[in-house]
């Protein structure tokens, strides 16, 4: 299964990132700051994850996915539904590139540990993730796999659960989400999800 998914991933060119204007992006980010924080380090109480430290190609892809309805339009995706109209305020690809360029100026702070799990058990489970996300969860643009280190643990738990439930990755145009769904489904239950996320947090 992993070999097949790798073959599919390699057949898809890495997401091209347009050069953006961070100065213009600063103005656009004012809308985002209310939930994600002025420094882009996220606000859990607003259900808004960290943006600082994430790969620009991944941020760009997700904003476009929200705008097009590939993400955030599925039944049960309450928080995605909140994000989608925010992304739709970005008029075009140039605006997306600008706001992503501004996010790239942020310093990434280490997220607090909020999820309790067995990191030792999670290390074993993470062996499946390594093929795409890297030994140290650093991500791999060639495989369209984002960085996991430095991300909020509560957000990773939610997204893994969303993939398992089909809230994320079920849209027919979500090529990369469809690659991720069977991987998330290999995590048997909530404990397994917490364990693998707890291990990822040790790599920060």
Secondary structure, DSSP 4 states (H G I P E B T S, - for coil): -HHHHHHHHHHSPPPP-----HHHHHHHHHHHHHHH-TTSS-BGGGTB---TTS-HHHHHHHHHHHHHTSSS-STT-HHHHHHHHHHTTS-SHHHHHHHHHHHTTSPPPPPPP-----HHHHHHHTHHHHHHH-TTS--BGGGTB---TTS-HHHHHHHHHHHHHTSSS-STT-HHHHHHHHHHHTS-SHHHHHHHHHHHHHT-
